[in-house]
Amino acid sequence: MLEKRYDPKKVEKDKYLTWKEKGYFLAGDIRKKPFSIVIPPPNVTGKLHLGHAWDTTIQDIIVRYKKAKGFDVLWLPGMDHAGIATQAKVMERLRNSGVDVTKISREDFLNAAWSWKNEYADSIHDQWAKLGLSLDYSRERFTLDEGLSKAVASSDCIYYCVGTPYGQDGQADLTFLLKAVDQTLEAMSGDTSFKVLVVKSTIPPSTTSRKLIPYLEKKGIRVGQDVGVANNPEFLREGHCWDDFIHADRIVLGVSDEHSAELLRNIYAGCQCPVFCVSLNTGEFIKYLSNTLLATLISYSNEMSQVADTIGGIDVAEAFRILHMDKRWGGATMASYVYPGCGYGGYCLPKDTNALYAVSKTAGFDAQILRNVILTNDNMPQAIASKVAKAIGDDKKQKIGILGLSFKPGSDDVRDTPSAKIIRALLSLGYTRIYGYDPVANAEFRRYYSDLEISYVDSYDVLLEVSDVLVIATAWPEFKDVRMRTDKTVIDCRYML
Ligand SMILES: NC(=O)c1ccc[n+]([C@@H]2O[C@H](COP(=O)([O-])OP(=O)(O)OC[C@H]3O[C@@H](n4cnc5c(N)ncnc54)[C@H](O)[C@@H]3O)[C@@H](O)[C@H]2O)c1
């Protein structure tokens, strides 16, 4: 029976508390795609105003909408630049009570910060609760908190898996790696136990010996005594990471000393595959040997497809499929790299090939095969765009449907994807009516390439409907039936039909 008058105080507080207690606001379901919002800074005075209420209500709507859409949503109460104001307030309070911040320990400062937070930020929590916001309060931390130092203290080996993107002149940018190393060293202060810093990120040969070790030594760390350093390259393929990691075919450990080698060998003791302990430079080199060979095979295949097109009368796809029948290839997986397409993309092959070329050049050797592998790959999007333009003709009003936006099937990774470069080349040729569709990567592509003025469609059928001509840019298996579904011109840039 409904009450005659609705009293929100009676109903909503309890509901909110129940939802909170049952963990409905917590993030962390790794099976779902993540979506996060960090709440912009509240007020250091602890009083929220109407603007905050509007702003947080809009965020709450977005959060609930994303949850309903099946995302793992983390809505994190954050401090952002108010963190600086928070620090100033904590320091002011300590100063007023006669404490010199330069003389107190990290723990004492942290205690003061939490006591300030409990007094002021908790009054903000009460106001957020009144608004019914579905924030995940369980993740509030100060960066000085002990989570990281606890993890570091309880570990013998610390793995770095951060990005190593393109840096200057194609060299690997080590900013993320060195920052993570700094964080570890800070967390290790006072801890004298021997630990191995293991770089799992891909780093060019000689990075550990010429950059990481001098970086540590400059900070007074004795490599081999205070810490060991190692690299442990990762060979997994995107889209198959679990399988490739668990069923690795070799484990490579580039190590600085025998103690580190022993600790790392223990970690991999249960693995079925061979484990190799090699020198630091060798460990790093093996990863590049692998990736640049794959890049070379791809550029070789692409160059051959252009040779074939120029000579004419050659069925490129058939020629390559027959090539793969040579039993020396010994398996279809490797053969997939010896096949023409739109050029290699993704996070690893482009940056790693460039990085090895740059490192070798800096060391005094201009590697001609690598140089031309990169050149061939860089030229591919323009070559594909010219092929598409030739097939379409001069009518720039033709609606071009791009089938596939991710860099390869089975992944929503759009970093360095050939599709973006082909679209850019088509736009610069004057084709302005471009429609993109990918089974999983539409949203990621749109976010990553927000400057590309194209339209997106949410379904394969709609793309077939709206386009005058179709271009297969990523070899998703579902595109195999395209010629059965439409009579429109299909340009198969992946030779998959
Ligand atoms: N993607 C692959 O298939 C693959 C395969 C083999 C090797 N690798 C190598 O592994 C490395 C990582 O590649 P990725 O594709 O996972 O990159 P990524 O950029 O997608 O992921 C790196 C993650 O590290 C986090 N990070 C950065 N600094 C941090 C810090 N100080 N503390 C904690 N987290 C931090 C980032 O937030 C990000 O989530 C690269 O060197 C890459 O070349 C990647």
Ligand as a Chemical Component Dictionary entry (heavy atoms), coordinates in Angstrom:
data_LIG
# 
_chem_comp.id                   LIG 
_chem_comp.type                 NON-POLYMER 
_chem_comp.pdbx_formal_charge   0 
_chem_comp.three_letter_code    LIG 
# 
loop_
_chem_comp_atom.comp_id 
_chem_comp_atom.atom_id 
_chem_comp_atom.alt_atom_id 
_chem_comp_atom.type_symbol 
_chem_comp_atom.charge 
_chem_comp_atom.model_Cartn_x 
_chem_comp_atom.model_Cartn_y 
_chem_comp_atom.model_Cartn_z 
_chem_comp_atom.pdbx_ordinal 
LIG N1  N1  N 0  50.056 -5.538 -27.125 1  
LIG C1  C1  C 0  50.721 -6.652 -27.383 2  
LIG O1  O1  O 0  50.219 -7.578 -28.024 3  
LIG C2  C2  C 0  52.139 -6.835 -26.890 4  
LIG C3  C3  C 0  52.803 -8.045 -27.125 5  
LIG C4  C4  C 0  54.104 -8.191 -26.667 6  
LIG C5  C5  C 0  54.737 -7.135 -26.028 7  
LIG N2  N2  N 1  54.064 -5.937 -25.835 8  
LIG C6  C6  C 0  54.774 -4.839 -25.180 9  
LIG O2  O2  O 0  54.222 -4.692 -23.882 10 
LIG C7  C7  C 0  54.213 -3.303 -23.515 11 
LIG C8  C8  C 0  52.795 -2.867 -23.166 12 
LIG O3  O3  O 0  51.967 -2.996 -24.328 13 
LIG P1  P1  P 0  50.368 -2.769 -24.226 14 
LIG O4  O4  O 0  49.809 -3.022 -25.585 15 
LIG O5  O5  O -1 49.832 -3.541 -23.074 16 
LIG O6  O6  O 0  50.361 -1.192 -23.891 17 
LIG P2  P2  P 0  49.189 -0.306 -23.248 18 
LIG O7  O7  O 0  49.642 1.103  -23.458 19 
LIG O8  O8  O 0  47.884 -0.768 -23.823 20 
LIG O9  O9  O 0  49.172 -0.690 -21.695 21 
LIG C9  C9  C 0  50.119 -0.208 -20.774 22 
LIG C10 C10 C 0  49.408 0.007  -19.430 23 
LIG O10 O10 O 0  50.369 0.437  -18.457 24 
LIG C11 C11 C 0  49.736 1.374  -17.572 25 
LIG N3  N3  N 0  50.772 2.175  -16.897 26 
LIG C12 C12 C 0  51.577 3.125  -17.428 27 
LIG N4  N4  N 0  52.385 3.635  -16.461 28 
LIG C13 C13 C 0  52.088 2.986  -15.308 29 
LIG C14 C14 C 0  52.573 3.066  -13.966 30 
LIG N5  N5  N 0  53.566 3.892  -13.642 31 
LIG N6  N6  N 0  52.011 2.276  -13.026 32 
LIG C15 C15 C 0  51.035 1.406  -13.341 33 
LIG N7  N7  N 0  50.517 1.270  -14.605 34 
LIG C16 C16 C 0  51.056 2.057  -15.574 35 
LIG C17 C17 C 0  48.868 2.186  -18.527 36 
LIG O11 O11 O 0  47.841 2.847  -17.815 37 
LIG C18 C18 C 0  48.330 1.099  -19.474 38 
LIG O12 O12 O 0  47.132 0.558  -18.982 39 
LIG C19 C19 C 0  54.814 -2.554 -24.701 40 
LIG O13 O13 O 0  56.185 -2.354 -24.511 41 
LIG C20 C20 C 0  54.565 -3.500 -25.864 42 
LIG O14 O14 O 0  55.463 -3.300 -26.934 43 
LIG C21 C21 C 0  52.775 -5.792 -26.230 44 
# 
loop_
_chem_comp_bond.comp_id 
_chem_comp_bond.atom_id_1 
_chem_comp_bond.atom_id_2 
_chem_comp_bond.value_order 
_chem_comp_bond.pdbx_ordinal 
LIG N1  C1  SING 1  
LIG C1  O1  DOUB 2  
LIG C1  C2  SING 3  
LIG C2  C3  SING 4  
LIG C2  C21 DOUB 5  
LIG C3  C4  DOUB 6  
LIG C4  C5  SING 7  
LIG C5  N2  DOUB 8  
LIG N2  C6  SING 9  
LIG N2  C21 SING 10 
LIG C6  O2  SING 11 
LIG C6  C20 SING 12 
LIG O2  C7  SING 13 
LIG C7  C8  SING 14 
LIG C7  C19 SING 15 
LIG C8  O3  SING 16 
LIG O3  P1  SING 17 
LIG P1  O4  DOUB 18 
LIG P1  O5  SING 19 
LIG P1  O6  SING 20 
LIG O6  P2  SING 21 
LIG P2  O7  DOUB 22 
LIG P2  O8  SING 23 
LIG P2  O9  SING 24 
LIG O9  C9  SING 25 
LIG C9  C10 SING 26 
LIG C10 O10 SING 27 
LIG C10 C18 SING 28 
LIG O10 C11 SING 29 
LIG C11 N3  SING 30 
LIG C11 C17 SING 31 
LIG N3  C12 SING 32 
LIG N3  C16 SING 33 
LIG C12 N4  DOUB 34 
LIG N4  C13 SING 35 
LIG C13 C14 SING 36 
LIG C13 C16 DOUB 37 
LIG C14 N5  SING 38 
LIG C14 N6  DOUB 39 
LIG N6  C15 SING 40 
LIG C15 N7  DOUB 41 
LIG N7  C16 SING 42 
LIG C17 O11 SING 43 
LIG C17 C18 SING 44 
LIG C18 O12 SING 45 
LIG C19 O13 SING 46 
LIG C19 C20 SING 47 
LIG C20 O14 SING 48 
# 
